[in-house]
Amino acid sequence: MLYGLADFRLNSALPPRRYVSYLSAAGPSGTATFLTTAHPRSPLLDLAAVRYVVVERAGAGPGLDAQRELEGDAAFVRLAQTPRALLYENLGALPRVRLVYRALPVARPADARKQLAQLVQERAHLAAADEVALIEPDADGSPAPALASAATAADRVRLLNPGDPDRLSIEANNAQPAILLVVDTFYPGWRATVDGARVPLFPADLLFRAVYLPPGSHRVVLEYRSRTFPAAVVLCAAAAAACLSFAVRRRPTAMSSSQS
């Protein structure tokens, strides 16, 4: 979003603050540059739709602890191995785009982080039926609604264009009020519309994006528009114009000097 990269999910020298805070809630983490965690089994990884986990092959220390942790969990299936690493599939991972029917408003990111850290202490995995989204106020300070509804058999949600990192189109059908949760990093500049009308976009579970949906069938669009890029373009254009003006004013003086 900042430098033309597809996303932040690989390695980033400048990881979003919410991303680092989310990983720290999951447990002691490694370097922020590589965005690693020392606890490969965590309900926060399920919430974040983390489907695959790579750990160091058992030898000693953290690598041995991580392998034991995953081998003893039926939700993790070993898919591949190398002399140095093991690849597991996390069958407990929740979908990247989903409908959540219970929501709890929180005032600040610190409040969400505290409750997520408590969740880590209570369980190793989180089923979709037990999910409660922690929703912060939107950019204007408006609080999100509290929800306590439930899914029905006819409810559906579908991401129409998964390959576009800056614009997501989603179809949703929900018989009860729900939160549309998108497991991508919340970041200033994202906008949301529901059936063509602009709606608030809320931070959810400290890290993600959420939109409130009334009952019905909906078309939701999330689109990123940089707040700083237009201003940067104007400043660059003004600087270029100033340089050009300076060069034009200097040119006659330079020519006069050469003639004399």
CORSUL-V414989 format. One line per field, one symbol per residue. phi: phi as a letter, one per 20 degrees, with the letter a starting at -180 (. if undefined). psi: psi as a letter, one per 30 degrees, with the letter a starting at -180 (. if undefined). burial: 1 if it has 16 or more other C-alpha atoms within 10 Angstrom, else 0. A space follows every 10 residues. Layout:
phi: ???
psi: ???
burial: ???
This chain:
phi: .ecnffadee dcfcfggfff ffffffqgde ffgeldcecf dbffffgemf eccdcffgba mgffffffff fedffddfdb bcgdbcddde fefeffdbed dcccfcecgf ffffffffff febeccfgfe fcfedefffe nffeffcbdb fcfefbbbee cfeefdbddc dcccfdgbde ddecffbgof cccclndfcf ddfclmdddb cfcfgpdcdd cdcecffdfg ffffffffff ffffffffff fgffffffff
psi: eeggleagfb kkfikkeeee eeeffflkla kfefhlkfjf jkffeeeghj fkkklkkkdl beeeeeeeee fgjffkkkel llfflkklkj ffklleklkk fkkjklelee eeeeeeeeee fflfljlefg kjkjkllafg gkllkkkhal llffklkkkf iffjffjkkk kkjkflklkj kjilkkkkfk lkkjhfkklk kkkkhefakk kkklkakljk kkkkjkffee eeeeeeeeee eeeeeeeeff eeeeeeeee.
burial: 0000001100 0000100111 1111111010 0100111111 1111111111 1111111100 0010111001 0000011000 0000011111 0111111111 1111110010 0110111011 0000110100 0111111100 0011111000 1000001010 0000001111 1111111111 1111111001 1111000011 1111111111 1110001101 1111000000 0000000000 0000000000 0000000000
